[in-house]
Structure formats: structure tokens, C-alpha cells
């Protein structure tokens, strides 16, 4: 059975953007950190999803 992930929302997308810009983590590592798969992280990075959302510092890493 496939694992159910949390819905992707603007706050999570903002965290992903911040993590992409401010860490050396790979997309799959960021996905694991925010309970999303690497494909969603890639879509956010490319601007395919949540293009207008600004990065938000990830709690505990600022």
C-alpha cells in the first residue's frame, strides 16, 4: 500500500523554497524533511507549482 503524504500547501512550499536556497540538501532529502516526495520538490523548484510563494525559513534551521 502506498504511503499517504500530507497535502502540499503554501506554507510547506515556502519551506521547500527556503531549503532549496539555503541548504545543500538534495531534493529527496528536502522532501523527506517536509513529508513530500522529490517530484513535488522539483515542481516547486521549477516554478510549476506555487510560483508566487516567497521562501519562509524552516523552523530549527535558521
Backbone torsions as a table, in degrees:
resi	resn	phi	psi	omega
1	UNK	NA	135.7	-179.7
2	UNK	-70.4	145.3	179.0
3	UNK	-76.8	132.8	178.2
4	UNK	-85.5	130.9	180.0
5	UNK	-101.7	160.0	174.9
6	UNK	-67.2	148.0	177.4
7	UNK	-61.1	143.3	178.4
8	UNK	-82.7	122.1	-179.5
9	UNK	-123.3	179.1	-176.6
10	UNK	-63.2	-38.8	-179.5
11	UNK	-64.0	-44.9	178.8
12	UNK	-63.8	-40.8	177.2
13	UNK	-61.5	-39.5	178.4
14	UNK	-64.5	-41.0	176.2
15	UNK	-62.5	-44.2	180.0
16	UNK	-60.1	-44.3	178.8
17	UNK	-60.8	-42.7	179.7
18	UNK	-64.1	-44.0	179.8
19	UNK	-62.8	-38.7	177.5
20	UNK	-63.5	-38.6	-176.7
21	UNK	-81.9	-27.3	-168.1
22	UNK	-119.0	4.2	178.2
23	UNK	-133.9	169.2	175.5
24	UNK	-100.9	19.9	-178.5
25	UNK	-72.2	146.6	173.3
26	UNK	-76.9	160.8	-178.4
27	UNK	-58.3	-39.7	179.6
28	UNK	-67.6	-32.1	177.3
29	UNK	-69.3	-41.1	176.7
30	UNK	-63.6	-44.0	178.3
31	UNK	-57.8	-43.2	179.3
32	UNK	-64.9	-37.8	-178.8
33	UNK	-64.6	-36.6	-176.4
34	UNK	-107.4	12.6	178.2
35	UNK	60.7	45.9	174.7
36	UNK	-133.2	164.0	177.6
37	UNK	-91.4	167.2	-176.0
38	UNK	-60.7	-31.0	179.2
39	UNK	-62.8	-41.1	177.4
40	UNK	-66.1	-39.5	178.1
41	UNK	-61.9	-43.2	178.8
42	UNK	-61.8	-42.0	179.0
43	UNK	-63.2	-36.3	178.2
44	UNK	-71.7	-43.0	-180.0
45	UNK	-60.6	-39.2	-177.9
46	UNK	-80.0	-11.5	-178.5
47	UNK	87.9	5.0	178.6
48	UNK	-65.5	-33.8	177.8
49	UNK	-127.8	145.0	175.1
50	UNK	55.7	41.7	-178.3
51	UNK	-56.9	-37.8	-173.6
52	UNK	-91.6	1.9	179.9
53	UNK	-81.4	133.8	178.7
54	UNK	-87.2	148.0	177.5
55	UNK	-60.0	145.3	179.1
56	UNK	-129.9	127.7	-178.5
57	UNK	-54.4	133.9	179.3
58	UNK	-77.3	128.2	-177.5
59	UNK	-55.2	132.2	177.4
60	UNK	90.8	-10.3	-179.0
61	UNK	-116.5	7.3	-178.2
62	UNK	-91.5	NA	NA
